[in-house]
Amino acid sequence: ISMTAEECESCAVELLESQQKYELTTLLSGPYDSSNCRIVLTAGAGGTEACDWVNMLYRMYTRHANHIDDFKVSTLDESAGDVVGYKSV
């Protein structure tokens, strides 16, 4: 079989995309995986740093979920920290 570099690269890209879709499909194929998920992030002891950490986690989780096609993120309740971040979200 003879392939040019461009053909080989396009085949590799297609294979990688197929693998990623298959991996997500098999990962989320359990009986409860089509249900909604609720995540509560709460700052513990630690004051400003704990509130900032909750903010970082919230940002990380929402960005990750927004990059997945079928996921939607909605914030039901949030309590702002005294200086930065969230006490809970």
N, C-alpha and C positions, 0 to 999 in steps of 0.2 A: 504494500500500500504506500502510495506516494502522496504526501501532504505538504503544502506550503506552511510557512511559519504562521501566517495569518489564519489559515484554516485550523491549524492545530490550536492556536490561541482561542479562537471562537468556540471550538469543541470543548476546550477546558473550561471556559466561562459557562457554557451551557450545562456541563456536567456539574460544576460547582453550584449553580443555581438550583438544579434539580435535586442535588443532595441536600441543600439547605431546606428546601420546601418539604422534602421527604422526612427530614429529621424533625422539623417542627410538627408535621402531621402525626408522626408516630409518637412524639413526646406528648402531644395534647390529644390523645385518642381514648382516654379513660372515660368511664361513665359520668364523671362529674366535671370533666374539663370544659364542657360547653356552658356551664353555669357561671354566674358572676362571682367575682372575688372582691372581698373587702379587706383593705389593709389599714390598720391604725398605727400611726407612728406617734409615740409619746416620749417627751424628754423626761428623763429621770433626774436624779440629783446631779448637779453639775452646773446649774445656772446658765449663763450665756453660751458656754461651749456646748452644753447638751441641746439647747435650742438650735444652735447653728448646725449641729450634727443631724438633727431631725430635718432641717431644711435641706441639707446635702442629700440625705436619703430620699426625701420626697422628690427632689429634682432628678435624682438618678433613676428612680422607679418610673416616674412619669415620662422621662425621655426614652427610656427603654421600651415602655409599652407603646408609646406613640410611633416608634419605628416598626412595630409589628402591624401588619395590614388590618387585621380584624379586631384589634384591641381598641377600646375607648377608655379614656380616663375622665372621671368626674370627681370633684372634691365635694363631699357632703358637708363637712364642718371643719373649721380651722380656728385655732386659738393662737394668736401671734405672741411671740416672746417679748419680754420687756425691752430688750435692746435689738436683737437680731433673731431671725429664724422663727420657729414655731414651738409653742409649748406642746401642742398636739395638732395633728392633721389627719 
